[in-house]
Amino acid sequence: MSHSQVVLNALAMKLRDDLESLKKIGNHRGLRHYRGLRVCNQHSKIAGYREKIVGVSKKR
């Protein structure tokens, strides 16, 4: 493994641990991450409608 892969893996683990701790203590940011909503200063009135539908295919 190269040095950059090690650093990226460590960074990903740190981010995952931080988000888990935010969820565990019931922080607002943690709950937004848990629900899959936008987190900080992002408009969610209209933008969320398009993002919720994933993987829908048309019948042929």
PyMOL Python script that loads the backbone (N, CA, C, O; Angstrom):
from pymol import cmd

cmd.read_pdbstr("""\
ATOM      1  N   MET A   1       0.842  -1.183   0.000  1.00  0.00           N
ATOM      2  CA  MET A   1       0.000   0.000   0.000  1.00  0.00           C
ATOM      3  C   MET A   1       0.883   1.239   0.000  1.00  0.00           C
ATOM      4  O   MET A   1       1.900   1.306   0.690  1.00  0.00           O
ATOM      5  N   SER A   2       0.475   2.188  -0.772  1.00  0.00           N
ATOM      6  CA  SER A   2       1.247   3.422  -0.820  1.00  0.00           C
ATOM      7  C   SER A   2       0.878   4.305   0.367  1.00  0.00           C
ATOM      8  O   SER A   2      -0.103   4.055   1.068  1.00  0.00           O
ATOM      9  N   HIS A   3       1.667   5.317   0.570  1.00  0.00           N
ATOM     10  CA  HIS A   3       1.456   6.236   1.687  1.00  0.00           C
ATOM     11  C   HIS A   3       0.119   6.953   1.560  1.00  0.00           C
ATOM     12  O   HIS A   3      -0.569   7.163   2.559  1.00  0.00           O
ATOM     13  N   SER A   4      -0.256   7.332   0.339  1.00  0.00           N
ATOM     14  CA  SER A   4      -1.514   8.061   0.154  1.00  0.00           C
ATOM     15  C   SER A   4      -2.719   7.179   0.478  1.00  0.00           C
ATOM     16  O   SER A   4      -3.717   7.672   1.002  1.00  0.00           O
ATOM     17  N   GLN A   5      -2.640   5.881   0.173  1.00  0.00           N
ATOM     18  CA  GLN A   5      -3.741   4.977   0.509  1.00  0.00           C
ATOM     19  C   GLN A   5      -3.893   4.835   2.017  1.00  0.00           C
ATOM     20  O   GLN A   5      -5.008   4.777   2.535  1.00  0.00           O
ATOM     21  N   VAL A   6      -2.777   4.780   2.710  1.00  0.00           N
ATOM     22  CA  VAL A   6      -2.812   4.669   4.165  1.00  0.00           C
ATOM     23  C   VAL A   6      -3.441   5.918   4.763  1.00  0.00           C
ATOM     24  O   VAL A   6      -4.268   5.832   5.671  1.00  0.00           O
ATOM     25  N   VAL A   7      -3.047   7.074   4.253  1.00  0.00           N
ATOM     26  CA  VAL A   7      -3.578   8.339   4.760  1.00  0.00           C
ATOM     27  C   VAL A   7      -5.072   8.436   4.470  1.00  0.00           C
ATOM     28  O   VAL A   7      -5.842   8.847   5.339  1.00  0.00           O
ATOM     29  N   LEU A   8      -5.495   8.064   3.257  1.00  0.00           N
ATOM     30  CA  LEU A   8      -6.910   8.130   2.906  1.00  0.00           C
ATOM     31  C   LEU A   8      -7.739   7.166   3.748  1.00  0.00           C
ATOM     32  O   LEU A   8      -8.845   7.509   4.164  1.00  0.00           O
ATOM     33  N   ASN A   9      -7.225   5.971   4.003  1.00  0.00           N
ATOM     34  CA  ASN A   9      -7.948   5.021   4.848  1.00  0.00           C
ATOM     35  C   ASN A   9      -8.081   5.538   6.273  1.00  0.00           C
ATOM     36  O   ASN A   9      -9.138   5.404   6.890  1.00  0.00           O
ATOM     37  N   ALA A  10      -7.015   6.126   6.795  1.00  0.00           N
ATOM     38  CA  ALA A  10      -7.057   6.679   8.148  1.00  0.00           C
ATOM     39  C   ALA A  10      -8.040   7.839   8.222  1.00  0.00           C
ATOM     40  O   ALA A  10      -8.771   7.977   9.203  1.00  0.00           O
ATOM     41  N   LEU A  11      -8.057   8.670   7.189  1.00  0.00           N
ATOM     42  CA  LEU A  11      -8.977   9.802   7.153  1.00  0.00           C
ATOM     43  C   LEU A  11     -10.424   9.326   7.076  1.00  0.00           C
ATOM     44  O   LEU A  11     -11.294   9.884   7.745  1.00  0.00           O
ATOM     45  N   ALA A  12     -10.686   8.313   6.276  1.00  0.00           N
ATOM     46  CA  ALA A  12     -12.041   7.773   6.152  1.00  0.00           C
ATOM     47  C   ALA A  12     -12.506   7.166   7.475  1.00  0.00           C
ATOM     48  O   ALA A  12     -13.661   7.333   7.866  1.00  0.00           O
ATOM     49  N   MET A  13     -11.609   6.466   8.160  1.00  0.00           N
ATOM     50  CA  MET A  13     -11.968   5.881   9.455  1.00  0.00           C
ATOM     51  C   MET A  13     -12.248   6.964  10.485  1.00  0.00           C
ATOM     52  O   MET A  13     -13.178   6.837  11.282  1.00  0.00           O
ATOM     53  N   LYS A  14     -11.455   8.027  10.476  1.00  0.00           N
ATOM     54  CA  LYS A  14     -11.652   9.132  11.413  1.00  0.00           C
ATOM     55  C   LYS A  14     -12.992   9.816  11.163  1.00  0.00           C
ATOM     56  O   LYS A  14     -13.715  10.129  12.109  1.00  0.00           O
ATOM     57  N   LEU A  15     -13.328  10.049   9.891  1.00  0.00           N
ATOM     58  CA  LEU A  15     -14.603  10.675   9.548  1.00  0.00           C
ATOM     59  C   LEU A  15     -15.767   9.794   9.983  1.00  0.00           C
ATOM     60  O   LEU A  15     -16.745  10.284  10.549  1.00  0.00           O
ATOM     61  N   ARG A  16     -15.662   8.491   9.719  1.00  0.00           N
ATOM     62  CA  ARG A  16     -16.724   7.558  10.098  1.00  0.00           C
ATOM     63  C   ARG A  16     -16.899   7.535  11.622  1.00  0.00           C
ATOM     64  O   ARG A  16     -18.026   7.517  12.117  1.00  0.00           O
ATOM     65  N   ASP A  17     -15.793   7.534  12.357  1.00  0.00           N
ATOM     66  CA  ASP A  17     -15.865   7.534  13.820  1.00  0.00           C
ATOM     67  C   ASP A  17     -16.483   8.824  14.343  1.00  0.00           C
ATOM     68  O   ASP A  17     -17.273   8.801  15.287  1.00  0.00           O
ATOM     69  N   ASP A  18     -16.121   9.957  13.727  1.00  0.00           N
ATOM     70  CA  ASP A  18     -16.682  11.237  14.147  1.00  0.00           C
ATOM     71  C   ASP A  18     -18.189  11.278  13.921  1.00  0.00           C
ATOM     72  O   ASP A  18     -18.936  11.741  14.782  1.00  0.00           O
ATOM     73  N   LEU A  19     -18.637  10.794  12.762  1.00  0.00           N
ATOM     74  CA  LEU A  19     -20.072  10.789  12.475  1.00  0.00           C
ATOM     75  C   LEU A  19     -20.811   9.847  13.417  1.00  0.00           C
ATOM     76  O   LEU A  19     -21.920  10.152  13.855  1.00  0.00           O
ATOM     77  N   GLU A  20     -20.209   8.712  13.729  1.00  0.00           N
ATOM     78  CA  GLU A  20     -20.837   7.777  14.667  1.00  0.00           C
ATOM     79  C   GLU A  20     -20.968   8.406  16.050  1.00  0.00           C
ATOM     80  O   GLU A  20     -21.983   8.214  16.719  1.00  0.00           O
ATOM     81  N   SER A  21     -19.955   9.156  16.487  1.00  0.00           N
ATOM     82  CA  SER A  21     -20.038   9.790  17.802  1.00  0.00           C
ATOM     83  C   SER A  21     -21.091  10.891  17.806  1.00  0.00           C
ATOM     84  O   SER A  21     -21.781  11.079  18.808  1.00  0.00           O
ATOM     85  N   LEU A  22     -21.227  11.629  16.688  1.00  0.00           N
ATOM     86  CA  LEU A  22     -22.271  12.650  16.601  1.00  0.00           C
ATOM     87  C   LEU A  22     -23.654  12.013  16.662  1.00  0.00           C
ATOM     88  O   LEU A  22     -24.554  12.541  17.315  1.00  0.00           O
ATOM     89  N   LYS A  23     -23.826  10.886  15.987  1.00  0.00           N
ATOM     90  CA  LYS A  23     -25.109  10.182  16.028  1.00  0.00           C
ATOM     91  C   LYS A  23     -25.397   9.661  17.432  1.00  0.00           C
ATOM     92  O   LYS A  23     -26.531   9.717  17.906  1.00  0.00           O
ATOM     93  N   LYS A  24     -24.360   9.155  18.089  1.00  0.00           N
ATOM     94  CA  LYS A  24     -24.522   8.541  19.405  1.00  0.00           C
ATOM     95  C   LYS A  24     -24.968   9.552  20.453  1.00  0.00           C
ATOM     96  O   LYS A  24     -25.817   9.245  21.290  1.00  0.00           O
ATOM     97  N   ILE A  25     -24.400  10.760  20.414  1.00  0.00           N
ATOM     98  CA  ILE A  25     -24.766  11.765  21.414  1.00  0.00           C
ATOM     99  C   ILE A  25     -26.033  12.521  21.039  1.00  0.00           C
ATOM    100  O   ILE A  25     -26.520  13.336  21.822  1.00  0.00           O
ATOM    101  N   GLY A  26     -26.573  12.259  19.843  1.00  0.00           N
ATOM    102  CA  GLY A  26     -27.828  12.892  19.439  1.00  0.00           C
ATOM    103  C   GLY A  26     -27.659  14.316  18.960  1.00  0.00           C
ATOM    104  O   GLY A  26     -28.587  15.119  19.055  1.00  0.00           O
ATOM    105  N   ASN A  27     -26.498  14.634  18.452  1.00  0.00           N
ATOM    106  CA  ASN A  27     -26.224  15.959  17.918  1.00  0.00           C
ATOM    107  C   ASN A  27     -27.064  16.213  16.666  1.00  0.00           C
ATOM    108  O   ASN A  27     -27.409  15.271  15.953  1.00  0.00           O
ATOM    109  N   HIS A  28     -27.393  17.466  16.396  1.00  0.00           N
ATOM    110  CA  HIS A  28     -28.198  17.821  15.224  1.00  0.00           C
ATOM    111  C   HIS A  28     -27.532  17.354  13.936  1.00  0.00           C
ATOM    112  O   HIS A  28     -28.191  16.772  13.074  1.00  0.00           O
ATOM    113  N   ARG A  29     -26.236  17.604  13.798  1.00  0.00           N
ATOM    114  CA  ARG A  29     -25.516  17.164  12.591  1.00  0.00           C
ATOM    115  C   ARG A  29     -25.528  15.652  12.458  1.00  0.00           C
ATOM    116  O   ARG A  29     -25.681  15.122  11.357  1.00  0.00           O
ATOM    117  N   GLY A  30     -25.366  14.958  13.574  1.00  0.00           N
ATOM    118  CA  GLY A  30     -25.373  13.506  13.537  1.00  0.00           C
ATOM    119  C   GLY A  30     -26.716  12.945  13.114  1.00  0.00           C
ATOM    120  O   GLY A  30     -26.785  11.976  12.357  1.00  0.00           O
ATOM    121  N   LEU A  31     -27.789  13.560  13.608  1.00  0.00           N
ATOM    122  CA  LEU A  31     -29.126  13.094  13.233  1.00  0.00           C
ATOM    123  C   LEU A  31     -29.414  13.366  11.769  1.00  0.00           C
ATOM    124  O   LEU A  31     -30.061  12.556  11.105  1.00  0.00           O
ATOM    125  N   ARG A  32     -28.941  14.499  11.252  1.00  0.00           N
ATOM    126  CA  ARG A  32     -29.136  14.790   9.828  1.00  0.00           C
ATOM    127  C   ARG A  32     -28.373  13.782   8.968  1.00  0.00           C
ATOM    128  O   ARG A  32     -28.882  13.331   7.942  1.00  0.00           O
ATOM    129  N   HIS A  33     -27.159  13.430   9.381  1.00  0.00           N
ATOM    130  CA  HIS A  33     -26.399  12.412   8.654  1.00  0.00           C
ATOM    131  C   HIS A  33     -27.122  11.072   8.704  1.00  0.00           C
ATOM    132  O   HIS A  33     -27.187  10.356   7.705  1.00  0.00           O
ATOM    133  N   TYR A  34     -27.663  10.737   9.870  1.00  0.00           N
ATOM    134  CA  TYR A  34     -28.343   9.457  10.045  1.00  0.00           C
ATOM    135  C   TYR A  34     -29.562   9.352   9.129  1.00  0.00           C
ATOM    136  O   TYR A  34     -29.832   8.295   8.559  1.00  0.00           O
ATOM    137  N   ARG A  35     -30.290  10.456   8.996  1.00  0.00           N
ATOM    138  CA  ARG A  35     -31.497  10.443   8.160  1.00  0.00           C
ATOM    139  C   ARG A  35     -31.203  10.655   6.683  1.00  0.00           C
ATOM    140  O   ARG A  35     -32.103  10.535   5.852  1.00  0.00           O
ATOM    141  N   GLY A  36     -29.968  10.964   6.348  1.00  0.00           N
ATOM    142  CA  GLY A  36     -29.606  11.180   4.953  1.00  0.00           C
ATOM    143  C   GLY A  36     -30.048  12.522   4.417  1.00  0.00           C
ATOM    144  O   GLY A  36     -30.250  12.677   3.213  1.00  0.00           O
ATOM    145  N   LEU A  37     -30.200  13.497   5.303  1.00  0.00           N
ATOM    146  CA  LEU A  37     -30.620  14.838   4.906  1.00  0.00           C
ATOM    147  C   LEU A  37     -29.407  15.747   4.775  1.00  0.00           C
ATOM    148  O   LEU A  37     -28.291  15.385   5.151  1.00  0.00           O
ATOM    149  N   ARG A  38     -29.652  16.932   4.235  1.00  0.00           N
ATOM    150  CA  ARG A  38     -28.558  17.896   4.118  1.00  0.00           C
ATOM    151  C   ARG A  38     -28.194  18.423   5.494  1.00  0.00           C
ATOM    152  O   ARG A  38     -29.049  18.526   6.374  1.00  0.00           O
ATOM    153  N   VAL A  39     -26.923  18.757   5.677  1.00  0.00           N
ATOM    154  CA  VAL A  39     -26.432  18.985   7.030  1.00  0.00           C
ATOM    155  C   VAL A  39     -26.293  20.461   7.375  1.00  0.00           C
ATOM    156  O   VAL A  39     -26.955  20.929   8.301  1.00  0.00           O
ATOM    157  N   CYS A  40     -25.460  21.207   6.668  1.00  0.00           N
ATOM    158  CA  CYS A  40     -25.161  22.554   7.139  1.00  0.00           C
ATOM    159  C   CYS A  40     -25.441  23.607   6.071  1.00  0.00           C
ATOM    160  O   CYS A  40     -24.829  23.604   5.003  1.00  0.00           O
ATOM    161  N   ASN A  41     -26.369  24.499   6.372  1.00  0.00           N
ATOM    162  CA  ASN A  41     -26.688  25.655   5.530  1.00  0.00           C
ATOM    163  C   ASN A  41     -26.985  25.278   4.084  1.00  0.00           C
ATOM    164  O   ASN A  41     -26.581  25.986   3.161  1.00  0.00           O
ATOM    165  N   GLN A  42     -27.680  24.178   3.886  1.00  0.00           N
ATOM    166  CA  GLN A  42     -28.029  23.758   2.535  1.00  0.00           C
ATOM    167  C   GLN A  42     -29.545  23.733   2.429  1.00  0.00           C
ATOM    168  O   GLN A  42     -30.229  23.212   3.310  1.00  0.00           O
ATOM    169  N   HIS A  43     -30.065  24.296   1.353  1.00  0.00           N
ATOM    170  CA  HIS A  43     -31.510  24.355   1.180  1.00  0.00           C
ATOM    171  C   HIS A  43     -32.062  22.954   0.967  1.00  0.00           C
ATOM    172  O   HIS A  43     -31.519  22.182   0.177  1.00  0.00           O
ATOM    173  N   SER A  44     -33.125  22.631   1.661  1.00  0.00           N
ATOM    174  CA  SER A  44     -33.698  21.294   1.529  1.00  0.00           C
ATOM    175  C   SER A  44     -35.186  21.338   1.188  1.00  0.00           C
ATOM    176  O   SER A  44     -35.849  20.301   1.181  1.00  0.00           O
ATOM    177  N   LYS A  45     -35.720  22.540   0.904  1.00  0.00           N
ATOM    178  CA  LYS A  45     -37.154  22.634   0.629  1.00  0.00           C
ATOM    179  C   LYS A  45     -37.508  21.960  -0.689  1.00  0.00           C
ATOM    180  O   LYS A  45     -38.460  21.181  -0.752  1.00  0.00           O
ATOM    181  N   ILE A  46     -36.755  22.250  -1.732  1.00  0.00           N
ATOM    182  CA  ILE A  46     -37.039  21.697  -3.055  1.00  0.00           C
ATOM    183  C   ILE A  46     -36.038  20.604  -3.419  1.00  0.00           C
ATOM    184  O   ILE A  46     -36.404  19.614  -4.052  1.00  0.00           O
ATOM    185  N   ALA A  47     -34.795  20.775  -3.027  1.00  0.00           N
ATOM    186  CA  ALA A  47     -33.718  19.903  -3.512  1.00  0.00           C
ATOM    187  C   ALA A  47     -33.892  18.451  -3.082  1.00  0.00           C
ATOM    188  O   ALA A  47     -33.420  17.554  -3.782  1.00  0.00           O
ATOM    189  N   GLY A  48     -34.544  18.192  -1.970  1.00  0.00           N
ATOM    190  CA  GLY A  48     -34.661  16.834  -1.473  1.00  0.00           C
ATOM    191  C   GLY A  48     -35.579  15.946  -2.276  1.00  0.00           C
ATOM    192  O   GLY A  48     -35.464  14.722  -2.211  1.00  0.00           O
ATOM    193  N   TYR A  49     -36.487  16.531  -3.031  1.00  0.00           N
ATOM    194  CA  TYR A  49     -37.450  15.715  -3.764  1.00  0.00           C
ATOM    195  C   TYR A  49     -36.763  14.850  -4.801  1.00  0.00           C
ATOM    196  O   TYR A  49     -37.110  13.679  -4.956  1.00  0.00           O
ATOM    197  N   ARG A  50     -35.805  15.397  -5.504  1.00  0.00           N
ATOM    198  CA  ARG A  50     -35.137  14.657  -6.568  1.00  0.00           C
ATOM    199  C   ARG A  50     -34.159  13.628  -6.021  1.00  0.00           C
ATOM    200  O   ARG A  50     -33.935  12.594  -6.651  1.00  0.00           O
ATOM    201  N   GLU A  51     -33.582  13.893  -4.871  1.00  0.00           N
ATOM    202  CA  GLU A  51     -32.531  13.024  -4.348  1.00  0.00           C
ATOM    203  C   GLU A  51     -33.073  11.742  -3.721  1.00  0.00           C
ATOM    204  O   GLU A  51     -32.346  10.751  -3.647  1.00  0.00           O
ATOM    205  N   LYS A  52     -34.306  11.731  -3.274  1.00  0.00           N
ATOM    206  CA  LYS A  52     -34.829  10.568  -2.568  1.00  0.00           C
ATOM    207  C   LYS A  52     -35.085   9.397  -3.508  1.00  0.00           C
ATOM    208  O   LYS A  52     -35.003   8.244  -3.083  1.00  0.00           O
ATOM    209  N   ILE A  53     -35.396   9.665  -4.783  1.00  0.00           N
ATOM    210  CA  ILE A  53     -35.719   8.603  -5.727  1.00  0.00           C
ATOM    211  C   ILE A  53     -34.430   8.111  -6.370  1.00  0.00           C
ATOM    212  O   ILE A  53     -33.785   8.833  -7.131  1.00  0.00           O
ATOM    213  N   VAL A  54     -34.066   6.877  -6.054  1.00  0.00           N
ATOM    214  CA  VAL A  54     -32.830   6.318  -6.581  1.00  0.00           C
ATOM    215  C   VAL A  54     -33.133   4.935  -7.140  1.00  0.00           C
ATOM    216  O   VAL A  54     -33.796   4.128  -6.489  1.00  0.00           O
ATOM    217  N   GLY A  55     -32.654   4.669  -8.327  1.00  0.00           N
ATOM    218  CA  GLY A  55     -32.749   3.334  -8.886  1.00  0.00           C
ATOM    219  C   GLY A  55     -34.085   2.967  -9.487  1.00  0.00           C
ATOM    220  O   GLY A  55     -34.410   1.784  -9.582  1.00  0.00           O
ATOM    221  N   VAL A  56     -34.868   3.950  -9.896  1.00  0.00           N
ATOM    222  CA  VAL A  56     -36.153   3.660 -10.520  1.00  0.00           C
ATOM    223  C   VAL A  56     -35.930   3.484 -12.010  1.00  0.00           C
ATOM    224  O   VAL A  56     -35.324   4.338 -12.658  1.00  0.00           O
ATOM    225  N   SER A  57     -36.418   2.382 -12.552  1.00  0.00           N
ATOM    226  CA  SER A  57     -36.254   2.143 -13.981  1.00  0.00           C
ATOM    227  C   SER A  57     -37.620   2.127 -14.655  1.00  0.00           C
ATOM    228  O   SER A  57     -38.630   1.789 -14.038  1.00  0.00           O
ATOM    229  N   LYS A  58     -37.632   2.495 -15.921  1.00  0.00           N
ATOM    230  CA  LYS A  58     -38.874   2.520 -16.693  1.00  0.00           C
ATOM    231  C   LYS A  58     -39.197   1.124 -17.205  1.00  0.00           C
ATOM    232  O   LYS A  58     -38.301   0.328 -17.484  1.00  0.00           O
ATOM    233  N   LYS A  59     -40.503   0.836 -17.326  1.00  0.00           N
ATOM    234  CA  LYS A  59     -40.915  -0.431 -17.936  1.00  0.00           C
ATOM    235  C   LYS A  59     -40.795  -0.310 -19.440  1.00  0.00           C
ATOM    236  O   LYS A  59     -41.035   0.756 -20.006  1.00  0.00           O
ATOM    237  N   ARG A  60     -40.426  -1.393 -20.081  1.00  0.00           N
ATOM    238  CA  ARG A  60     -40.316  -1.373 -21.542  1.00  0.00           C
ATOM    239  C   ARG A  60     -41.340  -2.270 -22.167  1.00  0.00           C
ATOM    240  O   ARG A  60     -41.399  -2.381 -23.392  1.00  0.00           O
TER     241      ARG A  60
END
""", "prot")
cmd.dss("prot")
cmd.show_as("cartoon", "prot")
cmd.util.cbc("prot")
cmd.orient("prot")
